Amino acid sequence: MIFRPCISKCTDEGTHCEGCGRSHEEVAETSQMVMQLVNYACDKGYENIEEFAHSMGKSILYKLQNPS
């Protein structure tokens, strides 16, 4: 399966978004994960949010490429 990011042409008809092709369930779950990270950064009061976001992306990629 190939991940398809949001292209800002969201639809809520049927089982899949016609914009990105992902299931509505997948879109909702992804949105929840992103909001958890956003809330975490806000709760910690990070001022360098770009660095936080970049670091999280690098960590995710590393763990996907190096499963333990």
C-alpha positions in Angstrom: 0.0 0.0 0.0 1.3 3.5 -0.8 0.6 6.4 1.5 -1.1 9.3 -0.2 -1.0 12.6 1.6 -3.8 15.0 1.8 -4.2 17.3 -1.3 -6.8 19.5 0.3 -9.6 18.1 -1.8 -11.3 16.1 1.0 -14.6 14.3 0.5 -16.6 12.4 3.1 -18.8 10.4 0.7 -18.4 6.7 0.5 -15.7 4.8 2.3 -12.7 6.7 0.9 -11.7 10.3 0.4 -11.8 11.1 -3.3 -9.0 13.6 -2.8 -6.2 11.4 -1.4 -7.8 7.9 -1.8 -7.3 6.9 1.8 -10.2 5.4 3.8 -12.0 7.8 6.1 -10.9 5.7 9.0 -7.2 6.0 8.0 -7.6 9.8 7.6 -9.2 10.1 11.1 -6.5 7.9 12.7 -3.7 9.9 11.1 -5.3 13.1 12.2 -5.5 11.8 15.8 -1.8 10.9 15.8 -0.9 14.3 14.5 -3.0 16.1 17.1 -1.4 14.0 19.8 2.0 15.3 18.7 0.8 18.8 18.4 -0.7 18.7 21.9 2.5 17.2 23.3 4.6 20.0 21.8 2.1 22.6 23.1 2.0 21.0 26.6 5.8 21.1 26.8 5.8 24.7 25.6 8.4 24.0 22.9 9.4 27.3 21.2 11.3 25.5 18.4 8.3 23.7 16.9 10.0 23.3 13.5 12.8 21.4 15.1 10.4 19.3 17.1 8.4 18.3 13.9 11.6 17.6 11.9 13.0 15.5 14.8 9.8 13.4 15.0 9.8 12.8 11.3 13.4 11.7 11.4 12.7 9.4 14.4 9.7 7.8 12.6 11.7 7.2 9.5 14.6 5.7 11.4 12.3 3.3 13.3 10.6 2.2 10.1 13.9 1.5 8.4 15.4 -0.2 11.5 12.7 -2.2 13.2 13.8 -3.9 16.4 
